[in-house]
Amino acid sequence: MNKLTVYPANMDQETAIRMFLDALHVSYKANEIDADETNHHSASAIISAHLDKTEEQEINKEGMKLYLDDIEDN
């Protein structure tokens, strides 16, 4: 059996997940997460969204190539 870890973004999501698990008679354990862990998940979502956008730009030939030789040392 696998262990699942979920990170609801707000209290509405947390409530819905708890209700769903209760309806299925699935046992779960809730733990408080600290601010650092919350920030980590928020940062991960932002980075993921940025990477998705970058990939889309590459596919649509909207990106810009930058070569290290073009960058001047200060």
N, CA, C and O atoms as a GROMACS GRO file, in nm:
protein
  296
    1MET      N    1   0.084  -0.117   0.000
    1MET     CA    2   0.000   0.000   0.000
    1MET      C    3   0.089   0.124   0.000
    1MET      O    4   0.195   0.125   0.063
    2ASN      N    5   0.046   0.228  -0.071
    2ASN     CA    6   0.123   0.352  -0.081
    2ASN      C    7   0.076   0.456   0.018
    2ASN      O    8  -0.040   0.456   0.060
    3LYS      N    9   0.166   0.544   0.053
    3LYS     CA   10   0.135   0.659   0.138
    3LYS      C   11   0.118   0.778   0.045
    3LYS      O   12   0.202   0.800  -0.042
    4LEU      N   13   0.012   0.854   0.063
    4LEU     CA   14  -0.013   0.972  -0.017
    4LEU      C   15   0.005   1.096   0.068
    4LEU      O   16  -0.038   1.099   0.184
    5THR      N   17   0.068   1.196   0.013
    5THR     CA   18   0.083   1.323   0.082
    5THR      C   19   0.020   1.430  -0.005
    5THR      O   20   0.054   1.441  -0.123
    6VAL      N   21  -0.071   1.506   0.050
    6VAL     CA   22  -0.139   1.612  -0.026
    6VAL      C   23  -0.114   1.745   0.043
    6VAL      O   24  -0.093   1.750   0.164
    7TYR      N   25  -0.117   1.853  -0.033
    7TYR     CA   26  -0.095   1.987   0.020
    7TYR      C   27  -0.208   2.078  -0.030
    7TYR      O   28  -0.192   2.145  -0.132
    8PRO      N   29  -0.320   2.080   0.042
    8PRO     CA   30  -0.429   2.169   0.000
    8PRO      C   31  -0.383   2.315   0.006
    8PRO      O   32  -0.309   2.356   0.095
    9ALA      N   33  -0.429   2.393  -0.092
    9ALA     CA   34  -0.388   2.533  -0.102
    9ALA      C   35  -0.463   2.624  -0.005
    9ALA      O   36  -0.418   2.734   0.027
   10ASN      N   37  -0.580   2.576   0.042
   10ASN     CA   38  -0.659   2.659   0.133
   10ASN      C   39  -0.749   2.569   0.217
   10ASN      O   40  -0.752   2.447   0.199
   11MET      N   41  -0.822   2.630   0.309
   11MET     CA   42  -0.907   2.553   0.401
   11MET      C   43  -1.022   2.485   0.328
   11MET      O   44  -1.064   2.376   0.367
   12ASP      N   45  -1.074   2.547   0.221
   12ASP     CA   46  -1.183   2.484   0.145
   12ASP      C   47  -1.136   2.352   0.084
   12ASP      O   48  -1.208   2.252   0.088
   13GLN      N   49  -1.016   2.352   0.029
   13GLN     CA   50  -0.962   2.228  -0.028
   13GLN      C   51  -0.939   2.124   0.081
   13GLN      O   52  -0.969   2.006   0.063
   14GLU      N   53  -0.886   2.168   0.194
   14GLU     CA   54  -0.861   2.074   0.303
   14GLU      C   55  -0.991   2.011   0.351
   14GLU      O   56  -0.997   1.890   0.374
   15THR      N   57  -1.094   2.092   0.366
   15THR     CA   58  -1.224   2.040   0.410
   15THR      C   59  -1.280   1.940   0.310
   15THR      O   60  -1.330   1.834   0.349
   16ALA      N   61  -1.272   1.973   0.181
   16ALA     CA   62  -1.323   1.882   0.077
   16ALA      C   63  -1.247   1.750   0.077
   16ALA      O   64  -1.307   1.644   0.062
   17ILE      N   65  -1.116   1.756   0.094
   17ILE     CA   66  -1.035   1.633   0.097
   17ILE      C   67  -1.071   1.549   0.218
   17ILE      O   68  -1.086   1.427   0.207
   18ARG      N   69  -1.086   1.613   0.333
   18ARG     CA   70  -1.124   1.539   0.454
   18ARG      C   71  -1.261   1.473   0.438
   18ARG      O   72  -1.279   1.358   0.477
   19MET      N   73  -1.357   1.545   0.380
   19MET     CA   74  -1.491   1.490   0.359
   19MET      C   75  -1.486   1.370   0.263
   19MET      O   76  -1.554   1.270   0.285
   20PHE      N   77  -1.405   1.383   0.158
   20PHE     CA   78  -1.390   1.274   0.061
   20PHE      C   79  -1.330   1.150   0.128
   20PHE      O   80  -1.380   1.039   0.110
   21LEU      N   81  -1.225   1.169   0.204
   21LEU     CA   82  -1.161   1.056   0.272
   21LEU      C   83  -1.254   0.994   0.374
   21LEU      O   84  -1.260   0.872   0.388
   22ASP      N   85  -1.327   1.077   0.446
   22ASP     CA   86  -1.423   1.025   0.544
   22ASP      C   87  -1.532   0.944   0.475
   22ASP      O   88  -1.571   0.838   0.524
   23ALA      N   89  -1.581   0.992   0.360
   23ALA     CA   90  -1.687   0.921   0.287
   23ALA      C   91  -1.639   0.785   0.239
   23ALA      O   92  -1.717   0.690   0.230
   24LEU      N   93  -1.510   0.774   0.207
   24LEU     CA   94  -1.453   0.647   0.161
   24LEU      C   95  -1.402   0.562   0.278
   24LEU      O   96  -1.350   0.452   0.257
   25HIS      N   97  -1.417   0.612   0.399
   25HIS     CA   98  -1.368   0.543   0.520
   25HIS      C   99  -1.217   0.516   0.511
   25HIS      O  100  -1.168   0.410   0.550
   26VAL      N  101  -1.146   0.616   0.459
   26VAL     CA  102  -1.000   0.610   0.449
   26VAL      C  103  -0.943   0.680   0.572
   26VAL      O  104  -0.978   0.794   0.601
   27SER      N  105  -0.856   0.611   0.644
   27SER     CA  106  -0.795   0.675   0.760
   27SER      C  107  -0.685   0.769   0.714
   27SER      O  108  -0.617   0.744   0.614
   28TYR      N  109  -0.668   0.876   0.787
   28TYR     CA  110  -0.564   0.974   0.755
   28TYR      C  111  -0.516   1.040   0.882
   28TYR      O  112  -0.581   1.035   0.986
   29LYS      N  113  -0.400   1.102   0.871
   29LYS     CA  114  -0.340   1.173   0.983
   29LYS      C  115  -0.308   1.313   0.935
   29LYS      O  116  -0.241   1.330   0.833
   30ALA      N  117  -0.355   1.411   1.006
   30ALA     CA  118  -0.330   1.551   0.968
   30ALA      C  119  -0.215   1.605   1.052
   30ALA      O  120  -0.212   1.587   1.173
   31ASN      N  121  -0.122   1.670   0.988
   31ASN     CA  122  -0.008   1.734   1.055
   31ASN      C  123  -0.004   1.880   1.016
   31ASN      O  124  -0.028   1.915   0.900
   32GLU      N  125   0.026   1.964   1.111
   32GLU     CA  126   0.048   2.105   1.080
   32GLU      C  127   0.179   2.116   1.003
   32GLU      O  128   0.276   2.047   1.033
   33ILE      N  129   0.182   2.205   0.903
   33ILE     CA  130   0.308   2.229   0.833
   33ILE      C  131   0.357   2.367   0.870
   33ILE      O  132   0.279   2.458   0.895
   34ASP      N  133   0.488   2.380   0.874
   34ASP     CA  134   0.544   2.508   0.915
   34ASP      C  135   0.554   2.601   0.794
   34ASP      O  136   0.536   2.560   0.680
   35ALA      N  137   0.584   2.726   0.821
   35ALA     CA  138   0.589   2.829   0.717
   35ALA      C  139   0.694   2.797   0.611
   35ALA      O  140   0.672   2.823   0.493
   36ASP      N  141   0.808   2.741   0.652
   36ASP     CA  142   0.913   2.708   0.555
   36ASP      C  143   0.863   2.605   0.454
   36ASP      O  144   0.891   2.617   0.335
   37GLU      N  145   0.791   2.504   0.502
   37GLU     CA  146   0.739   2.401   0.412
   37GLU      C  147   0.634   2.460   0.318
   37GLU      O  148   0.630   2.425   0.200
   38THR      N  149   0.550   2.549   0.370
   38THR     CA  150   0.449   2.614   0.287
   38THR      C  151   0.516   2.697   0.179
   38THR      O  152   0.476   2.692   0.063
   39ASN      N  153   0.619   2.773   0.217
   39ASN     CA  154   0.691   2.854   0.120
   39ASN      C  155   0.757   2.768   0.014
   39ASN      O  156   0.761   2.804  -0.104
   40HIS      N  157   0.810   2.652   0.055
   40HIS     CA  158   0.874   2.561  -0.040
   40HIS      C  159   0.774   2.514  -0.144
   40HIS      O  160   0.806   2.512  -0.263
   41HIS      N  161   0.654   2.477  -0.102
   41HIS     CA  162   0.554   2.429  -0.198
   41HIS      C  163   0.506   2.541  -0.288
   41HIS      O  164   0.481   2.518  -0.406
   42SER      N  165   0.494   2.662  -0.235
   42SER     CA  166   0.455   2.776  -0.317
   42SER      C  167   0.562   2.805  -0.420
   42SER      O  168   0.532   2.830  -0.537
   43ALA      N  169   0.688   2.802  -0.377
   43ALA     CA  170   0.799   2.826  -0.469
   43ALA      C  171   0.804   2.718  -0.577
   43ALA      O  172   0.829   2.748  -0.693
   44SER      N  173   0.779   2.595  -0.539
   44SER     CA  174   0.780   2.486  -0.636
   44SER      C  175   0.673   2.506  -0.742
   44SER      O  176   0.696   2.480  -0.860
   45ALA      N  177   0.557   2.552  -0.701
   45ALA     CA  178   0.448   2.577  -0.796
   45ALA      C  179   0.484   2.690  -0.891
   45ALA      O  180   0.455   2.683  -1.010
   46ILE      N  181   0.547   2.794  -0.838
   46ILE     CA  182   0.588   2.908  -0.922
   46ILE      C  183   0.693   2.864  -1.023
   46ILE      O  184   0.684   2.900  -1.140
   47ILE      N  185   0.791   2.789  -0.978
   47ILE     CA  186   0.897   2.740  -1.068
   47ILE      C  187   0.838   2.649  -1.174
   47ILE      O  188   0.874   2.659  -1.291
   48SER      N  189   0.749   2.561  -1.135
   48SER     CA  190   0.685   2.470  -1.230
   48SER      C  191   0.607   2.548  -1.336
   48SER      O  192   0.615   2.516  -1.454
   49ALA      N  193   0.532   2.649  -1.294
   49ALA     CA  194   0.456   2.730  -1.388
   49ALA      C  195   0.549   2.802  -1.484
   49ALA      O  196   0.521   2.812  -1.604
   50HIS      N  197   0.661   2.853  -1.432
   50HIS     CA  198   0.759   2.923  -1.517
   50HIS      C  199   0.819   2.827  -1.619
   50HIS      O  200   0.834   2.862  -1.736
   51LEU      N  201   0.853   2.706  -1.576
   51LEU     CA  202   0.910   2.608  -1.668
   51LEU      C  203   0.809   2.568  -1.776
   51LEU      O  204   0.846   2.550  -1.892
   52ASP      N  205   0.682   2.555  -1.738
   52ASP     CA  206   0.578   2.524  -1.836
   52ASP      C  207   0.568   2.635  -1.940
   52ASP      O  208   0.556   2.608  -2.060
   53LYS      N  209   0.571   2.760  -1.894
   53LYS     CA  210   0.563   2.875  -1.985
   53LYS      C  211   0.685   2.877  -2.077
   53LYS      O  212   0.671   2.902  -2.197
   54THR      N  213   0.802   2.852  -2.022
   54THR     CA  214   0.925   2.851  -2.102
   54THR      C  215   0.920   2.743  -2.209
   54THR      O  216   0.959   2.767  -2.323
   55GLU      N  217   0.871   2.625  -2.173
   55GLU     CA  218   0.859   2.516  -2.269
   55GLU      C  219   0.761   2.552  -2.380
   55GLU      O  220   0.785   2.524  -2.497
   56GLU      N  221   0.650   2.615  -2.343
   56GLU     CA  222   0.552   2.658  -2.442
   56GLU      C  223   0.612   2.761  -2.537
   56GLU      O  224   0.587   2.756  -2.658
   57GLN      N  225   0.690   2.854  -2.483
   57GLN     CA  226   0.754   2.955  -2.567
   57GLN      C  227   0.852   2.889  -2.663
   57GLN      O  228   0.862   2.931  -2.779
   58GLU      N  229   0.924   2.789  -2.618
   58GLU     CA  230   1.019   2.719  -2.704
   58GLU      C  231   0.946   2.648  -2.818
   58GLU      O  232   0.988   2.655  -2.933
   59ILE      N  233   0.836   2.582  -2.786
   59ILE     CA  234   0.758   2.512  -2.888
   59ILE      C  235   0.704   2.610  -2.990
   59ILE      O  236   0.702   2.580  -3.110
   60ASN      N  237   0.659   2.727  -2.945
   60ASN     CA  238   0.601   2.828  -3.034
   60ASN      C  239   0.706   2.920  -3.095
   60ASN      O  240   0.673   3.019  -3.161
   61LYS      N  241   0.834   2.888  -3.073
   61LYS     CA  242   0.946   2.968  -3.125
   61LYS      C  243   0.938   3.113  -3.077
   61LYS      O  244   0.975   3.205  -3.150
   62GLU      N  245   0.889   3.133  -2.955
   62GLU     CA  246   0.878   3.267  -2.897
   62GLU      C  247   0.994   3.298  -2.803
   62GLU      O  248   1.007   3.410  -2.755
   63GLY      N  249   1.076   3.201  -2.778
   63GLY     CA  250   1.186   3.219  -2.684
   63GLY      C  251   1.299   3.301  -2.743
   63GLY      O  252   1.296   3.336  -2.861
   64MET      N  253   1.397   3.330  -2.661
   64MET     CA  254   1.512   3.406  -2.705
   64MET      C  255   1.636   3.328  -2.664
   64MET      O  256   1.647   3.284  -2.550
   65LYS      N  257   1.729   3.312  -2.757
   65LYS     CA  258   1.853   3.244  -2.724
   65LYS      C  259   1.954   3.347  -2.676
   65LYS      O  260   1.967   3.456  -2.731
   66LEU      N  261   2.024   3.310  -2.573
   66LEU     CA  262   2.127   3.396  -2.517
   66LEU      C  263   2.252   3.311  -2.502
   66LEU      O  264   2.252   3.207  -2.436
   67TYR      N  265   2.359   3.357  -2.564
   67TYR     CA  266   2.484   3.284  -2.558
   67TYR      C  267   2.577   3.348  -2.456
   67TYR      O  268   2.576   3.470  -2.439
   68LEU      N  269   2.656   3.267  -2.389
   68LEU     CA  270   2.746   3.320  -2.287
   68LEU      C  271   2.845   3.420  -2.345
   68LEU      O  272   2.886   3.513  -2.276
   69ASP      N  273   2.884   3.403  -2.471
   69ASP     CA  274   2.976   3.497  -2.535
   69ASP      C  275   2.914   3.638  -2.547
   69ASP      O  276   2.987   3.737  -2.556
   70ASP      N  277   2.782   3.646  -2.548
   70ASP     CA  278   2.713   3.774  -2.559
   70ASP      C  279   2.709   3.852  -2.428
   70ASP      O  280   2.677   3.971  -2.426
   71ILE      N  281   2.742   3.786  -2.319
   71ILE     CA  282   2.735   3.848  -2.188
   71ILE      C  283   2.873   3.905  -2.154
   71ILE      O  284   2.973   3.833  -2.154
   72GLU      N  285   2.877   4.034  -2.126
   72GLU     CA  286   3.004   4.097  -2.092
   72GLU      C  287   3.032   4.084  -1.943
   72GLU      O  288   2.941   4.094  -1.860
   73ASP      N  289   3.158   4.063  -1.910
   73ASP     CA  290   3.197   4.061  -1.769
   73ASP      C  291   3.202   4.203  -1.718
   73ASP      O  292   3.247   4.294  -1.787
   74ASN      N  293   3.154   4.220  -1.596
   74ASN     CA  294   3.154   4.355  -1.534
   74ASN      C  295   3.272   4.370  -1.445
   74ASN      O  296   3.290   4.476  -1.384
   0.00000   0.00000   0.00000
